[in-house]
Amino acid sequence: MSTVSSPSPSVSPGRRVWLRFRKNRRGYWSLIVFSILFVISLMADLISNDKPLVARYNGELVFPIAKNYSEKKFGGDFDTQADYLDPFIRDQFGKNGNWAIYPLNHYHFDTLNYFAEAPNPAPPSAENWLGTDDSGRDVVARLLYGFRVSVLFGLALTITGVLLGIVTGAIQGYFAGKTDLFFQRFMEIWGSMPELYLLIIFASIFQPSIGLLLLLLSLFGWMGLSDYVRADFLRNRNLEYVQAARALGLSNRQIIWRHVLPNSLTPVVTFLPFRMSAAILALTSLDFLGLGVPPSVASLGELLAQGKNNLDAWWIVVSTFCVLTVMLLLLTNIGDALRNALDVRRKA
């Protein structure tokens, strides 16, 4: 007796987007690799640090990575913070049953290697896997911490730009008329301001900081997305479901939040990886010019500047260039796959 198979359950729109995204193997694996690298960078303090994770000294367990100890604590002569890379301190952890567990890489991003055998910038060695910069700081540690700073800064700038772009684009597109005309003229004036000159002026007046840099770049980073959101709102504001919502007495805020915005998020989601790539490039460029983060923060752009000033230290430029290339390539692949996944003409 033949049996009639039941129809397969319908796939939700979100599930269809995910299936289309997974079908793009390059974008899917780029997302996995980028997520792994980002998680590793978040654990940079546990992977690359000049302080032991845990140590046992005279029968007492200590956690130098979480608490500062003076040199006298470990048999030294001074009250200053212990230097755990000092051969004397290392010898102390090897006596009388004492021990210490160091991170995989023994250097923080600002640690100076006073015991390097070669002059700085030193080439790659067993102690410094990718060598040191012109100040004697470990390149691996600065790349790891610089990657984390770049991604977190890119995320923060992307989020602020997206929020401002959605708000301004929604107001322009939904209300249209004089409101749209006013905003368009304002954006033309605001977009014509010399952003680089403003950064130079503010850098000379205020002390450089990540917060100040994020604020200045956010003032100009919303306009690109605002145009896309405005176009979608202009298209959707006169459709039947919006007119029906108005007839039911819903307020403008309810119509925007419940109906128009969810149907206008396609350019927003597609814009995210590319906006993040642009933010990372902007930070790297400003750091290269000396207008970015303060010197106390690990920076990929500062490493590129060091490579320019020390052309014989090829390991600085090559390693930094590879990290930037891989980072931007992964984000570009994710953005392409996301754009294709949101294309309703494609089948999963």
TORTIZA-643240 format. One record per atom (N, C-alpha, C): x, y, z. Coordinates in steps of 0.2 Angstrom, whole numbers, plus 5000, padded with zeros to 4 digits. Layout:
XYZ
...
This chain:
500449945000
500050005000
500450065000
500350114995
500750174995
500550225000
501050255003
500950305008
501050375005
500650425007
500750495005
501150525010
501750555008
502250595012
501950655014
501950675020
501750745022
502150795020
501850855018
502350905016
502750935021
503350945019
503850975024
503651035027
503851045033
503651115036
503951175033
503651225033
503951285030
504551315034
504951345030
505551365033
505451445034
505651465040
505551535042
506051575038
505851645037
506351685033
507051685036
507051685043
507751695046
508151625045
507751575045
508151505043
508351505036
507951535032
508151535024
508751575023
508851635027
509451675027
510051635029
509951605035
510551565037
510751505033
510251475030
510451425025
510851455019
510551505016
510951535011
511651565013
511651585019
512351605021
512851545022
512551495025
512951435025
513151405019
512751415014
512951385007
513551415004
513651475006
514251515004
514851495009
515251445007
515751415011
516251465013
516451505008
516951555010
516751605015
516151625015
515951675020
515751635027
515551575026
515351535032
516051525036
516551495033
517151485036
517551545038
517451605035
517751665037
517451685043
516751675044
516451695050
516751655056
516851595055
517151545060
517851565062
518251575057
518951595058
518951665062
518551715059
518651775063
518351775070
517851735071
517651725078
518151695083
518451645080
519051615084
519551665086
519751695080
520351745082
520151805086
519451825086
519251875091
519251845098
518951785099
518951755105
519651755108
520151735104
520851725106
521151795108
520951845104
521151915106
520851935113
520251915114
519951935121
520351905126
520651845125
521051815131
521751835130
521951885127
522651905126
523051905133
522651935138
523051935145
523251875147
522851815145
523051755148
523551715143
523551745137
524051705132
524651745132
524651805132
525351845131
525351895137
525751885142
525851925148
526551915151
526751965154
527451955157
527351935165
526751925167
526651895174
526351825174
526651785178
526351715179
525651715180
525251665177
524551655179
524451635186
524851585189
524851565196
525551545197
525751555204
526351535206
526351505213
526851465215
526851445222
527551465225
527551505230
528151535233
528151525241
528551485244
528651465251
527951445253
527651395249
527051365252
526451405251
526451465248
525851505247
525751515239
525051505238
524851515231
524751585229
525051615224
524951685222
524751685215
524351745214
524151755207
524351825204
524951825202
525251885199
524851925194
524551885190
524151915184
523551955187
523351935193
522751975195
522852015201
523552015204
523652055209
524452075209
524552135210
525252155210
525652145217
526252115216
526652095222
527352135221
527652155227
528252185227
528852135226
529452165224
529952115223
530152085230
530052115236
530252085242
529852025243
529252025240
528851965242
529251895239
529651905234
529951845232
530751855233
530951885238
531651885241
532051935238
531751985235
532152045232
532252095237
532552155235
532752205239
532352265239
531852275234
531552335233
530752325234
530452385235
529652375236
529352385230
529652395224
529352405218
529052345215
528652345210
528252285208
528852245205
528752175206
529152125204
529152125196
529752115193
529852095186
529952025186
529451995183
529451915183
529851885177
530151935173
530651915168
531351915170
531451945176
532151955179
532351885181
532951865178
533251805180
533251785187
533351835192
533351825199
532651795201
532151835199
531451815201
531351745198
531551725192
531451665189
531751605193
532451625195
532751575199
532451565206
532151615209
531751605215
531151555214
530851555208
530251515207
530551445206
531151435205
531451365204
531751335210
531751365216
532051335222
531551315227
531751265231
531351245237
530651225235
530551195229
529851175228
529451235225
529651295224
529251345221
529251335214
528651365211
528551355204
528051415202
528051425195
527651475192
527451445185
526851465183
526551445177
526451515173
526851515168
526851575164
526451575158
526151625155
525751615149
526151595143
525851575138
526151545132
526651595129
526551655129
527051705127
527151745133
527851765134
528051785141
528051865141
527751895136
527751965136
527052005135
526952055139
526452105138
526552145132
526052185129
526152225124
526652285125
526752305131
527152355133
527752335137
527952275137
528452245141
529152255137
529652285140
530252295136
530752235138
531052205133
531452145134
532152175135
532352185142
532952205143
533552155143
533352095142
533852045141
533952015134
533752045129
533852025122
534552025121
534751965117
535451955115
535652005109
535152025105
535252065099
535052135100
535252185097
535052255098
534352265095
533952305097
533252325095
533352365089
532852355084
532352295084
532752235082
532552185086
532952115086
532552075081
532852025077
532451985073
532151925077
531751885073
531351835077
531851785080
531651755086
532051715089
531651665093
531951615097
531551575101
531151605107
531451665109
531151705115
530651755112
530751785106
530251835103
530151805096
529551775096
529451735090
529451775083
529151835084
529151885078
529651945079
530151935083
530551985085
530352045089
530652095090
530452155094
530452215089
530152265092
530152335088
530752375091
530752435089
531352475090
531452495097
530852485101
530952495108
531052435113
531052375109
531252315113
530552275115
529952295112
529352265114
529252205109
528952155112
528752095108
528252105103
528452085096
527952105091
527352055091
527451995093
526851945094
526351975099
526552005105
526152035110
525752095107
526152135103
525852195101
525352185095
525452135091
524952115086
524352085089
524452045094
523852015098
523352065101
523752105105
523352165108
523052215103
523452225098
523252275093
522652245089
522652185088
522052155084
521452165089
521452155095
520952165099
520652235099
521152285100
520952355100
520652375093
520852345088
520552365081
519852335081
519752275083
519152245082
518652275086
518852285093
518352325097
518152395095
518652425093
518552495090
518152495084
518252445080
517752445074
517052425076
516952375081
516352365083
515952425086
516352465090
516052515094
515852575088
516252585084
516152635079
515552615074
515552545072
515052525068
514352525072
514352515078
513652515082
513452585082
513852635084
513652705084
513452735078
513852715072
513652735066
512952705063
512852645065
512252615063
511652645067
511752655073
511152685077
511052755074
511552795073
511352865071
511152865064
511352815059
511152815053
510452785052
510252745056
509552715056
509052775059
509252805064
508852865067
508752915061
509252945059
509252995054
508852975047
509052915045
508752895039
508052875040
507852855045
507152835047
506752905047
506952955050
506653015051
506553045044
507053045040
507053075033
506553035029
506652975029
506252935024
505452935026
505352925032
504652915034
504252985034
504553035036
504153105036
504253135029
504753125026
504853155019
504753235019
504553255014
504453325013
504953375016
504753425020
505253475022
505753445027
505553395031
505953365035
506553335031
506353295026
506953265022
507353315018
507053365016
507453425013
507953455017
507653465024
508153495029
508753455030
508553395031
509153345033
509653335027
509353335021
509853325015
510253385015
510053445016
510453505015
510953505021
510753485027
511153475033
511753425032
511553375029
512053315027
512553345022
512353385017
512853405012
513353455015
513053495020
513553545023
514053505028
513753455032
514153425037
514653375033
514453345028
514853305024
515453335021
515353405019
515953445016
516453465021
516353455027
516853475032
517453435032
518053465032
518653425032
518853375038
518653315038
518653275043
519453265046
519853255041
520553245043
520853315047
520653375044
520953435047
520653435054
519953425055
519653425062
520053375067
520253315064
520553275069
521253295071
521553335066
522253365068
522153415073
521653455072
521553515077
521353485084
520953435084
520753415091
521353375094
521753345090
522353305092
522853355095
522853415093
523353465096
523053495102
522353495103
522053535108
521953485114
521653425113
521553375118
522053325118
522053285124
522553225125
522253175121
522553135116
522353085112
522053025117
521453005115
521152945118
520752905114
520552845115
520152805111
519452835111
519152865117
518552895117
518452955113
518952995113
518953055109
518953035101
519352985099
519352965092
518752935090
518452895095
517752865093
517252915092
517252965096
516753025096
516853065089
517453075087
517553115081
517353075075
517553015075
517452975069
516652955069
516352955074
515652945074
515252995071
515453055072
515153115069
515053115062
515453075058
515453075051
515253005049
515252955053
515252885050
514552865049
514052905050
513352885050
513052895043
513352945039
512952975033
512952925028
513352875027
513352825022
512752775023
512652755029
512052715030
511452745030
511452815032
510852845032
510452855026
510852855020
510552865014
510152795012
510452745013
510152675012
509452675016
509552685022
508952685026
508352725024
508552785022
508152835020
507752815013
508152785009
507852755003
507352705004
507452655009
507052605010
506352635014
506452685018
505852705021
505452745016
505752785012
505352815007
504952765002
505252715001
504852664997
504352625001
504452615007
503952575011
503452615015
503552685015
503052725019
502352725016
502352715009
501652725006
501352655004
501652595006
501452535005
500752515008
500452465006
499752455009
499752435017
500252405019
500252385026
500352445030
500752495028
500852555032
500252595032
499852605026
499252635026
498752605030
498752535031
498252505035
498352515042
499052515044
499252535051
499052605053
499052655048
498852725050
498052725050
497752685046
496952685047
496752655054
497152605056
496952575063
497152625069
497452675067
497552725073
498252725076
498752685073
499352675076
499752745075
500152755080
500552815080
501152805076
501452865074
502052865069
502652815072
502752825079
503252785082
503152715082
502452695083
502352625082
502352595075
502152635070
502252615063
502952605061
503352655063
504052645062
504452585065
504252575071
504652525075
504352455073
503652445073
503352385072
503352365064
503352405060
503152385053
503652405048
503852475048
504352495043
505052475044
505252485050
505952465052
506152395050
505752345053
505952275051
505952265044
505652295040
505652285033
506152325029
506552365033
507052405030
507752395033
507852335036
508452315039
508952285034
508752265028
509252225024
509852265023
509852335021
510452365019
510852375026
510552385032
510852395038
511252335039
511052275039
511352205040
511952195035
511752215029
512352205024
512852255025
512752315028
513252365028
513752345034
513552305039
513952295045
514652275044
514752225040
515452205040
515952255036
515652285031
516052335027
516152395031
515652415035
515752475039
516252455044
516352395047
516852375052
517552375049
517552355042
518252355039
518452425038
517952475036
518152545035
518352575042
518052555047
518252585054
518952555056
519152495055
519752465056
520352505052
520152515045
520652545041
520752625043
520252655045
520252725048
520752725054
520652685059
521052685065
521752665063
521852615059
522552605057
522952665053
522552695049
522852755045
522952805050
522552825055
522652875059
523252865064
523252795066
523852775071
524452785067
524452765060
525052775056
525352845056
524852895056
525052965055
525152995062
525052955067
525152985074
524553025077
523953015074
523353045076
522853005079
523052945080
522552895083
522552885090
522652825093
522652805100
523252835103
523252845110
523852865113
524452805113
525052825114
525652775113
525552725118
525152735123
525152675129
524652625126
524352625121
523852575118
524252535112
524152475112
524452435106
524052455100
524452455095
524152485088
524452455082
524052425078
524352405071
524652455067
524352515067
524552575063
525252595066
525352595072
525952615075
526552565073
526352505073
526852455071
527052465063
526552485059
526752495052
527152555052
527052605056
527452665056
528152645058
528252605063
528952575065
529252545059
528852505056
529152465050
529352515045
529052575044
529252625039
529952655041
529952665048
530552695050
531152645051
531052585051
531552535051
531452485046
531652505040
531552465034
531952395034
532552395038
532852335039
532552285043
532052305047
531652255052
531052235048
531152195043
530652165039
530052135043
530252095048
529752055052
529252105055
529352165056
528752205059
528252225053
528552245047
528052255042
527652195039
528052145038
527752085035
527252055040
527352045047
526852015051
526252065052
526352125052
525752175053
525352175047
525652175041
525352175035
524952115034
525152055036
524851995036
524251995040
524252015046
523752025051
523152065048
523352125046
522852165043
522452135037
522852105032
522652075026
522152025028
522351975033
521851925035
521251955038
521252005042
520752025046
520252055041
520452105036
520052135031
519752085026
520152035024
519851985020
519351945023
519351925029
518851885032
518251925033
518251995035
517652035035
517352045028
517752055023
517452065016
517151995014
517351935016
517051875014
516351865018
516351885024
515751885028
515251935025
515451995023
515052045020
514752015014
515151985009
514851965003
514351905004
514551865009
514051805010
513451835013
513451885017
512851905020
512451945015
512751975011
512352015005
512051965001
512351914999
512051854995
511451824999
511551815005
511051775009
510451815010
510451885010
509851925010
509551935004
509851914998
509551914992
508951864991
508351894991
507751844991
507751804984
508151824979
508051784973
508451724973
508951714978
509351654979
508951604983
509051544981
508751484985
509251454989
508951424995
509351394999
509251314999
